[in-house]
Amino acid sequence: MTDASIARRALPLLDLTDLGDTCTEAAIDALCAAARASGVAAICVWPRFVAQAARLLAGSGVAVATVINFPAGGEDAARAVADTRAALADGADEIDLVLPYRALREGRPEPARAMVSAVRDTCRPACLKVILETGELATPELIEGASRLALAAGADMIKTSTGKSAISATPEAAEIMLVAIRETGGEHGLKVSGGIRTVADAALYLALADRIMGPDWATPRTFRIGASGLNAALIAARDPRP
C-alpha cells in the first residue's frame, strides 16, 4: 500500500488533538480550520475550549471530543460526572475518560468500574472512549483486564493513552486491546493515541487492526488515531508536491 493510499484511509479516522498545556483560543481556531479542511473524524480539546470548537465546527461533520479525569486518572466519579455534564452542555459529542488505572494496579477494580458506568449513564448517547493508560498498566494481564472492564462497564471505545505518560501507544498494547474487543463481539472500538506522528506509524496500527479484526472493520465508528502532528504528514502524503 502506498503512502498516499494509507493517508487517504487514515485521515477520516483521525482525532486531531491539541491538549498542550499552553493551548490558546487562537490554536483552537487553527485546529478547527485544519479539521474542516482535512475531513477528520473529530478534534480532541480541553473542556474549556469545547464551546468554541462546537461553534466553529457546526455543520462540518467533525465531532468535538474532550477529556475528563485527565490526565491523572483519579477516583472522583462525582467530579467526572459533573465535568461530563458540563462538556455535553457546551456541545461535546464525545467523551475521552481516563480510567482510574492506579486502582486497577492496586487490585481495586471497583472504583474504575463505577466511574466508567457513571459517566456512561451521564453521556449516553454520546460516544464514550475510555483511556486505559496502558504504559502505566504495563503488564499484558492488566491491559487485558482493564480492556474487558471498560468494555463491560459501557465504553464505546477503549483508548491506549493520554499522551502524557512516559510510554504511550504501543503495538503490543493495541493488539491486546483489539483481541479483547474481538472476543466481546467486535462491536466496540479502539483509539490509539500518543506518539503517533508518521504515515508509517498510522500504517502499522491499521495493519494490526486489519489482521485481528478484518480488513473492513476499521471505520470512524470503530477505529481512531489520536494525534496532533500526524495530520500534516498525512496531508503531505495524500497530496504530494510534484
WOLIN-V164590 format. One record per residue. N is the residue number from 1. D_FIRST is the distance of its C-alpha to the first C-alpha in Angstrom with 2 decimals. Layout:
n->N d_first->D_FIRST
n->N d_first->D_FIRST
//
This chain:
n->1 d_first->0.00
n->2 d_first->3.80
n->3 d_first->6.71
n->4 d_first->8.23
n->5 d_first->6.35
n->6 d_first->6.70
n->7 d_first->10.12
n->8 d_first->11.05
n->9 d_first->10.59
n->10 d_first->12.36
n->11 d_first->15.17
n->12 d_first->17.08
n->13 d_first->17.14
n->14 d_first->18.69
n->15 d_first->22.36
n->16 d_first->23.27
n->17 d_first->26.02
n->18 d_first->29.18
n->19 d_first->31.41
n->20 d_first->32.86
n->21 d_first->36.55
n->22 d_first->37.41
n->23 d_first->35.53
n->24 d_first->37.59
n->25 d_first->38.00
n->26 d_first->36.67
n->27 d_first->33.46
n->28 d_first->33.10
n->29 d_first->33.69
n->30 d_first->30.81
n->31 d_first->28.53
n->32 d_first->29.35
n->33 d_first->28.85
n->34 d_first->25.36
n->35 d_first->24.61
n->36 d_first->25.98
n->37 d_first->24.04
n->38 d_first->20.64
n->39 d_first->21.17
n->40 d_first->20.58
n->41 d_first->21.96
n->42 d_first->24.87
n->43 d_first->26.61
n->44 d_first->28.40
n->45 d_first->31.71
n->46 d_first->35.09
n->47 d_first->37.57
n->48 d_first->39.78
n->49 d_first->37.17
n->50 d_first->36.37
n->51 d_first->38.97
n->52 d_first->37.86
n->53 d_first->34.18
n->54 d_first->35.13
n->55 d_first->37.23
n->56 d_first->34.61
n->57 d_first->31.86
n->58 d_first->34.18
n->59 d_first->32.75
n->60 d_first->29.25
n->61 d_first->27.56
n->62 d_first->26.57
n->63 d_first->28.27
n->64 d_first->30.46
n->65 d_first->30.22
n->66 d_first->32.73
n->67 d_first->33.63
n->68 d_first->36.68
n->69 d_first->38.40
n->70 d_first->36.14
n->71 d_first->35.56
n->72 d_first->38.51
n->73 d_first->38.08
n->74 d_first->41.84
n->75 d_first->43.77
n->76 d_first->45.48
n->77 d_first->44.35
n->78 d_first->46.89
n->79 d_first->45.51
n->80 d_first->41.94
n->81 d_first->43.18
n->82 d_first->45.14
n->83 d_first->42.27
n->84 d_first->40.00
n->85 d_first->42.67
n->86 d_first->43.01
n->87 d_first->39.27
n->88 d_first->39.15
n->89 d_first->42.26
n->90 d_first->40.59
n->91 d_first->37.69
n->92 d_first->35.03
n->93 d_first->32.68
n->94 d_first->31.16
n->95 d_first->32.76
n->96 d_first->31.12
n->97 d_first->33.89
n->98 d_first->34.25
n->99 d_first->35.52
n->100 d_first->38.74
n->101 d_first->36.94
n->102 d_first->39.97
n->103 d_first->41.98
n->104 d_first->39.50
n->105 d_first->39.70
n->106 d_first->43.46
n->107 d_first->43.42
n->108 d_first->44.30
n->109 d_first->41.77
n->110 d_first->44.10
n->111 d_first->43.73
n->112 d_first->39.95
n->113 d_first->40.29
n->114 d_first->43.00
n->115 d_first->41.11
n->116 d_first->37.97
n->117 d_first->40.24
n->118 d_first->42.40
n->119 d_first->39.60
n->120 d_first->38.01
n->121 d_first->41.38
n->122 d_first->41.65
n->123 d_first->38.29
n->124 d_first->37.78
n->125 d_first->36.00
n->126 d_first->33.95
n->127 d_first->30.76
n->128 d_first->31.69
n->129 d_first->29.22
n->130 d_first->30.93
n->131 d_first->30.03
n->132 d_first->30.73
n->133 d_first->30.62
n->134 d_first->29.10
n->135 d_first->29.77
n->136 d_first->33.44
n->137 d_first->33.50
n->138 d_first->32.03
n->139 d_first->32.61
n->140 d_first->30.42
n->141 d_first->33.53
n->142 d_first->34.14
n->143 d_first->30.56
n->144 d_first->30.65
n->145 d_first->34.13
n->146 d_first->33.29
n->147 d_first->30.33
n->148 d_first->32.59
n->149 d_first->35.45
n->150 d_first->33.54
n->151 d_first->32.08
n->152 d_first->35.54
n->153 d_first->37.21
n->154 d_first->35.22
n->155 d_first->31.96
n->156 d_first->29.38
n->157 d_first->26.73
n->158 d_first->26.98
n->159 d_first->25.75
n->160 d_first->25.37
n->161 d_first->27.30
n->162 d_first->29.44
n->163 d_first->27.91
n->164 d_first->31.54
n->165 d_first->31.83
n->166 d_first->31.34
n->167 d_first->28.38
n->168 d_first->25.93
n->169 d_first->22.75
n->170 d_first->21.71
n->171 d_first->19.26
n->172 d_first->22.45
n->173 d_first->24.13
n->174 d_first->21.24
n->175 d_first->21.07
n->176 d_first->24.83
n->177 d_first->24.71
n->178 d_first->22.10
n->179 d_first->24.24
n->180 d_first->27.27
n->181 d_first->25.74
n->182 d_first->24.83
n->183 d_first->28.32
n->184 d_first->29.98
n->185 d_first->28.50
n->186 d_first->24.99
n->187 d_first->26.33
n->188 d_first->26.25
n->189 d_first->23.49
n->190 d_first->22.09
n->191 d_first->21.89
n->192 d_first->20.63
n->193 d_first->22.52
n->194 d_first->23.77
n->195 d_first->22.21
n->196 d_first->18.69
n->197 d_first->18.26
n->198 d_first->14.94
n->199 d_first->11.33
n->200 d_first->10.87
n->201 d_first->13.60
n->202 d_first->12.14
n->203 d_first->8.90
n->204 d_first->11.54
n->205 d_first->13.67
n->206 d_first->11.34
n->207 d_first->10.39
n->208 d_first->14.16
n->209 d_first->15.10
n->210 d_first->13.08
n->211 d_first->14.75
n->212 d_first->18.14
n->213 d_first->18.46
n->214 d_first->16.25
n->215 d_first->13.12
n->216 d_first->15.41
n->217 d_first->17.43
n->218 d_first->15.94
n->219 d_first->17.75
n->220 d_first->19.99
n->221 d_first->22.79
n->222 d_first->21.31
n->223 d_first->18.86
n->224 d_first->19.38
n->225 d_first->18.48
n->226 d_first->21.69
n->227 d_first->21.58
n->228 d_first->23.56
n->229 d_first->21.69
n->230 d_first->18.06
n->231 d_first->18.64
n->232 d_first->19.27
n->233 d_first->16.19
n->234 d_first->13.99
n->235 d_first->16.22
n->236 d_first->16.01
n->237 d_first->12.22
n->238 d_first->12.49
n->239 d_first->15.55
n->240 d_first->15.55
n->241 d_first->19.07
n->242 d_first->19.93
//
